[in-house]
Amino acid sequence: MKEKVRIRRDIASMSAYTPTASLDVFARRLGLPVEELIKLDANENPFGPSPLVSEALAKLPNMQVYPDPESGKLREKLADYLDVPAEQILCGAGADELIELTLQLFIEPGDAIVNSPPTFAMYGFDAPLYHGEVIDVYRHDDFSLDVAGIEEAVLRHNAKLVFLCSPNNPSGNLTPPAEIKRLLELPTTIVVDEAYIEFAEAESLATQVADVPNLIVLRTMSKWAGLAGLRVGYGIFPPALMPQLWKIKQPYNINVAADVAAQASLDDVEFLLGRVDELVEQRKRLEAAFAELPFLCPYPSQANFVLNRVFGMTAEDFRDRLARAGIIVRYYNKPRLYDHIRISAGRLDQVDRLLEVLRALANP
């Protein structure tokens, strides 16, 4: 008798992605009250959103009505913020949805993408779901790109897309503009994920997209604007791609609460960027403090987190020791990162507590 339920065999055999958990879940796991936890594992903004967001959500009208399928007002405000035409902007439920839409638009069975691990996991995770082959070109020991390796992989595999995260997650380093310019000469489309660009001493590539037909830039409201829980991302796409993207985007992908919250955030940019400056200061403080500890070696970062190599204990043990003190950090159980820990920048009081615990570990 034939099976009635026949899911895709490649999905049945794949490993699941393991996202970070919520504070409530961590509290149950650790047996600690939520208010005693310091969550520094997901690069979230510990200040939360602008006060204007709470005011806007408290007055949210017409929740019984579907949202604007084109997110028109939000795209107009993003256009002002980015100095790009609204016609080039597409909004999504986090940058994750824009990654998926890009793959849907480009990838047919048998096509390849080039990935540059260690980097944001969703590029390599999502591509096979859309029948794409992932060609990994690993970064150098300092997490800089292997540009020559990417060029060779694109030409050998006729790859349709190259995904680059800049600043890179989890290493925090920027890709130099000259390297991106060089890769744009390839017969492929370059997707630059700028999720952390607000924290960097660098210019966004968003304004270049109109003149570069094979450049896509992805951005998010999750980090700098503190809207990770509402899931708002956006992409800046070449004009020729926009009609095709409108065909495949789900019509009501940005819910009314997320839309209103994002608009309110863009009405309070100066306030939010002031908080970004505070987080950058705390990141710099972490880099300096980590370098003085015998068991951590930090990598230079242009994001709101610091990646460290761990010495004298396993990275997993280091994570667990901090967890017992109520501090949650990110450990990667994957190649090139087994002995590494990523720690997000927190508020002043959170960083004070973290450093207190770390210094106690160094001087038991």
Secondary structure, DSSP 8 states (H G I E B T S, - for coil): ---S----HHHHHS--------HHHHHHHHT--GGG-EE-SS---TT-S-HHHHHHHHT---TTS---TT-HHHHHHHHHHHTS-GGGEEEESHHHHHHHHHHHHH--TT-EEEE-SSS-THHHHHHHHTT-EEEE----TTS---HHHHHHHHHHHT-SEEEEESS-TTT-----HHHHHHHTTSSSEEEEE-TTGGGSSS--SGGGGGG-TTEEEEEESSSTTS-TTT--EEEE--GGGHHHHHHHS-TT-S-HHHHHHHHHHHTSHHHHHHHHHHHHHHHHHHHHHHHTSTTEEE---SSSEEEEEE-SS-HHHHHHHHHHTTEE-EE--STT-TTEEEEE---HHHHHHHHHHHHHHH--
